[in-house]
Amino acid sequence: MDKFIQVCDVYFRYDSDDESSRNNFALNGVNMEIGRGEFVAVVGHNGSGKSTLAKHFNSIYLPVAGNIYVNGINTKDDDRLFDIRKSVGLVLQNPDNQIVAGIVEEDVAFGCENLGVPSKEIRSRVDNALKTVGMYEYRTHSPDKLSGGQKQRVAIAGIIAMEPECIVLDEPTAMLDPQGRNEVISTIHDLNKRMGITIILITHYMEEAVLADRVIVMDSGKVLTEGTPKEVFSKVEMLKQHRLSVPQATELIHKLKGCGYELPECVLDENECADALAKLLTENKVGGKNNVINKS
């Protein structure tokens, strides 16, 4: 797969007046690659460095050591800052921090205006972006009248209208209710699969991470492990040792396996879990074993 982002031995620390904090790195030798068109979830507990990393992808932060390349461009290259931010759009956790206009369509147009896109093209881009996220009918509404999930979709539309090749979403569902989370995650998934946009999802919801092509786990400013969702979430004990959770379906099957039941090594969602349990119950019934429930 074509490499879109390369993170090469990156270190970063925040400025601090506290002498003891100056040597504490938020990013501590991070290496990773993101392929063009890939959907990658970056997970980790609070303070693991995942949000700090997100802000490096479009040069909001710059490494104190090491380098990050976007489309082959070093993010430290001031002369190419426009190209980097045109290629990588960032959606923040709180949509209210990104909404700048009193009308939805004006807000979506804001980024395009800053890029110098011609007015006629802006109109087309705004309409297409709002249709993509299912918010076209709200184009003349005030953002203040929208739900949290709708506001976040408007924020995503504003990034889409700028036509980036990659969208980085920094915990975009953290402040949303379950319905809002489903709306946003469905939109993200569609952008990746239908439009081929590279997606980097920073999240602490493991049920969201299982939808990605690849999961990268961070801890203490480093990459702890990475792989497909099944490869990563099969390491239940290791993740728990680092104060990380796993999807609820994965946790249930893991506990039952610990009780001696023959179940798949790793399941990721409710449907897989239900299928595995149905098979277990059927096989025990057919075999004349009625101790499935009593075992627990």
Secondary structure by P-SEA (a helix, b strand, c coil): ccccbbbcbbbbbccccccccccccccccccccccccbbbbbbbccccaaaaaaaacccccccccccccccccccccccaaaaaaaabbbbccccccccccccaaaaaaaaaaaacccaaaaaaaaaaaaaaaccccccccccccccaaaaaaaaaaaaaaacccbbbbccccccccaaaaaaaaaaaaaaaaacccbbbbbcccaaaaaaccbbbbbccccccccccccccccaaaaaaaacccccaaaaaaaaaaaaccccccccccaaaaaaaaaaaaaaaaaaccccccccc
